[in-house]
Amino acid sequence: MVGDPQSFSSGNLLTVSEVARAMRVSNMTVYRLIKGGDLPAVRVGKNYRIRETEVERYLADRSVQVVDS
């Protein structure tokens, strides 16, 4: 069903502000990640929406493991 939010199998769509708040960065940082191709987004009118799964993937790809020396 097209209007059903559950039909979006890739996760919830988040605003730039929601992503920035979750990542604890500025909105401008999120815009730079989108423009640089690091964070895929969907353009809706003049605004961007980012799939929650893409944010999770972005963070997982950049996580580091600290090794005790």
Secondary structure, DSSP 4 states (H G I P E B T S, - for coil): -TT-GGG-TT--EEEHHHHHHHHTS-HHHHHHHHHTTSS--EEETTEEEEEHHHHHHHHHHT-------
